[in-house]
């Protein structure tokens, strides 16, 4: 009860996660907690955006890696179209490649899936009050990032040679970094079939025959610099 005797309304929440068991588990957990009312659940980013438009929830608990539309893009669309709805990321990943794009897209909170129910509720309450709902580990990572010195401005990367597209060049650099097709697919969030298509295209454009030639090519074109001894 508030000081005026009015009961505080629960936060209306949509849960977005592509894994059915995980999604249903989060919904069940939140249903047991005070101060939260789950009004919808989405299996991907497209559905999450649609439900926000239909239900106007206060908060979306957003997974990041989902089909059709990932959590970062869904967050960007929600914050652009429905600014009254806040987004708290709830994901397995706490690496820089996941954390910073999500925050830049407009997420106000970021939790990993080992967070307890109380921590989720606190994050929801924090973002609704205008604060950030970040787990302690994420706060530490942000502080570490902010405390790092700014890199010295350098010349921009060389133009992709031989008519390679930006994505084909990115695949080439990952090959030069020693990644196999499956690892490249995970890094770029695409299928292995898509990776193979990019590799076939870059081999065709450059006349390369195998990955060893691709590594030498990347160094010869100045796309990769040898390590300093």
C-alpha angles and dihedrals in degrees: 000000000000124000089264091054094251117133113240112245115239118248110259108229137189117201118212119191130134095215108085096206093049093045093049091046092054091047091050092048093050090048088064095051128085121240097031132091118186107216100173147000128214132198097206143007096269091056091045092056091047093050092049089055091050101038105028094215122190094232140013119210098212130199114206108214107059135137127259093013122017125221096260094054092042090052091050092051094046094050091047097046103029109028091170090071119077124208127221114187114223108185146141092240128081099166123124092252089061102032104051099043089051093051091044089052089059107269110152096193136038125191134165120230093253087072115118126234093260091053091051091050091049090051091050091049091046096054091046090054091051098260129114118264102212129155116238092251091053092048089053091050091051091050091049090050093048092048093055115100116253112259117252110260110257136186114280120261116278118265113268107266129229094020095297116163121234091256093048089051090049090052090048091053091050090051088052088051089059100253121148124222094269092050091048090050091053092046093051096036092236135116123272087242089060090049090052090051091053091048092049090050095049092045090051094049095046101035091237119156105194145002094269090059089046091057092050090046092053091053094044092053092050093245089123126032122214113250116266111249 
